[in-house]
Amino acid sequence: MRDDGAVNTDSDTEQPHDADRSRLYPRATSFRFRRGTLTTGQRRNWEQLWPALGRDLSFGPNRIDEPPLDAQTWFGREAPLIIEVGSGTGISTAAMAAAEPDADVVAVEVYQPGLAQLLGLIDRGGLTNVRMIRGDATVVFTELVGPDSLTGVRVFFPDPWPKARHHKRRFLQAGTIELIADRLAPGGILHIATDHADYALWIAELLATQDPSRPHVVPLTYESPILLERPTTKFEGRAAREGRDVNEFVYVKPLPRTPSGCDPDPTQNTDDEEEA
């Protein structure tokens, strides 16, 4: 959801701290957590449920590297893993997780009241396949998950940072698209939705100009391995009333090429299809 939990500053004091991250993710990432006020019920959810269902990442110029995510231990099973970037208040997260019980979902968000509300949705819905991380999604992709490990990545309504001088703060950049593609398993899905017309054009350009010699994604042309249907949230409903169309992008990490001389699987989306 829209990244209103993070308050960004104009001074880029928090920079990537290794060369590889600098290459992959050339975006200004300075932010501090906004101190939202929790209701009594949200505070109770946080105190009772967050220790088991949530994980806080360190942040700031002196932060330490994070240990890898052990999803199998955290969820108590081995299942397809989906990361949702910017879960907001968790309405879509909870609804899609309920409709897809065989997949595990990690929601990444910085806004504490939103995560507390999602905790309540998880508790009331009896959901066992959702966990949460509070912190920078870039750190999740660079330090917590490894290559070829994700079945899906969802980025719904990220902050568009509409002013040109702030475009460097947009989450979706050439480097993050490549980073996400690297973390997706072959056949894994990148699903993006935005109601901001300029950001949609920006995203379309990023996707159209990927380097095919690097990790990348291509348009999905066959049935998705993960759920694509999203519930309509209040935020999206307001966008519709204001005449803002929602643009969606569903892309897939190409499957390996078939051996020479063998007929390819017609469901496979290969680089050859992208070049056609």
Summary of the structure (lengths in Angstrom):
residues: 276
radius of gyration: 18.5
end to end distance: 34.1
largest distance: 64.9
contacts: 844
relative contact order: 0.15
helix: 35%
strand: 18%
